[in-house]
Amino acid sequence: MTQLMQSFLLLLLLLPSFIHFSSSVEAFHDVTAFGAKSDGRTDSTKAFISAWTAACRSPNPATIHVPRGSFLIGPVTFHGPCRSSRITIQIDGTLVAPSKFANLRKLGQWMLFDHVNGVSVYGGTVDGHGSSLWACKVAGRNCPAGATSLAFRNSKNILITGLTSINSELYHIVIDSCQAVTVKGVRITAPGDSPNTDGIHVQSSTDVTITGTGIKTGDDCISIGPGTMNLWIEKVTCGPGHGISIGSLGKGYDEKGVENVTVKTAAFTGTENGLRIKTWGRPSEGFVKGVVFEHATMQNVRNPIIIDQNYCPDEKRCPGQNSGVKISEVKYMDVQGSSASQVAINFDCSASNPCSGIGLQDVKLTYGNKPARSSCQHVHGTASGSVVPSCF
Ligand SMILES: *[C@@H]1O[C@H](CO)[C@@H](O)[C@H](O)[C@H]1NC(C)=O
């Protein structure tokens, strides 16, 4: 055979696999190919939307790549539903929010994913540039509420991993009305005195898992709103911050409950609260049922274990009322460490709906060289193992 014939035959052999290959290969979209600029100053929102639209329309799995450098984007909504059921967003650089907070006020979110399925976010840093809004709030001026940095809404099969979120205006990450969401190996950082910068807020969602995540912020490290079911939190560090909080619940009458929450291996350092359940002192059909707090360490935490059912800021809209939220089957197992106030366990339950099925097992909380105390109102439960201080 001549060399030409050989090459020709080889080509014939390879051709079908090439055709096959090109029809199933992952579509790859680099945001810079759509005009995004890595200078941190040029508004790249349009380029990101174009990359998203291309990935979303792809019949195959698609990857959006954000290279190193700093990209100014948003506010932006990435809409679904998409034709592609697997979209990977690989971020090697930093996404920065416009620094004028007035720009973000209308949307309530800086970056929102809505009605998406099968989206994974890998790596990257998102910088919410919240400091000017915090300064406004701290000064008590008339300021906008601000924007959540990253929100997923009405979505399912979501993975957020390796992401760093810094200096959000409002919440860092919100999971709202979603199903099957994993947040893994995420780092969240904002100053301890930055107002309303909750780390991760989950509500109206089922099967959410948060693992291996470190949160330093100015409000709740993780807050859990109405309608949350099957939430798993494991290996989380918190501090500074206000702890892990179920609530506030029961602000409205017609409210969904919170069911089946596990918080396992959590470390709190210098936080306002450790493990908290908080409800408004108002009539409500809400409930909290089936919570396990297991292996928690407290270091200088003001309220290590707290159920507060008389939340009524400024004594407005609820004076003299009891919370309708029914709290039952809440277990605290292996909670150890130091309290920064003498009352290390505070169960302030509703007079009309006492807490029931509360379990304390192997709890040891100290308060300097004085004994830590417990405060126990309208609460029924049991203690097992060594429990100091205790209510039962
Ligand atoms: C509770 O939630 C976990 C996930 O966090 C899940 O594995 C488990 O099956 C759920 N239990 C029930 C009774 O639904």
The ligand as an SDF file (V2000), in Angstrom:
LIG
                    3D

 14 14  0  0  0  0  0  0  0  0999 V2000
  -33.9830   12.2420   57.3180 C   0  0  0  0  0  0  0  0  0  0  0  0
  -33.0880   12.9300   56.4960 O   0  0  0  0  0  0  0  0  0  0  0  0
  -31.9720   12.1750   56.0790 C   0  0  0  0  0  0  0  0  0  0  0  0
  -31.1080   13.0770   55.2400 C   0  0  0  0  0  0  0  0  0  0  0  0
  -30.7440   14.1950   55.9670 O   0  0  0  0  0  0  0  0  0  0  0  0
  -32.4070   10.9580   55.3010 C   0  0  0  0  0  0  0  0  0  0  0  0
  -31.3030   10.1700   54.9780 O   0  0  0  0  0  0  0  0  0  0  0  0
  -33.3950   10.1530   56.1170 C   0  0  0  0  0  0  0  0  0  0  0  0
  -33.9050    9.1040   55.3500 O   0  0  0  0  0  0  0  0  0  0  0  0
  -34.5320   11.0470   56.5710 C   0  0  0  0  0  0  0  0  0  0  0  0
  -35.4170   10.2880   57.4570 N   0  0  0  0  0  0  0  0  0  0  0  0
  -36.7100   10.1520   57.2160 C   0  0  0  0  0  0  0  0  0  0  0  0
  -37.4750    9.3700   58.2330 C   0  0  0  0  0  0  0  0  0  0  0  0
  -37.2510   10.6360   56.2470 O   0  0  0  0  0  0  0  0  0  0  0  0
  1  2  1  0
  1 10  1  0
  2  3  1  0
  3  4  1  0
  3  6  1  0
  4  5  1  0
  6  7  1  0
  6  8  1  0
  8  9  1  0
  8 10  1  0
 10 11  1  0
 11 12  1  0
 12 13  1  0
 12 14  2  0
M  END
$$$$
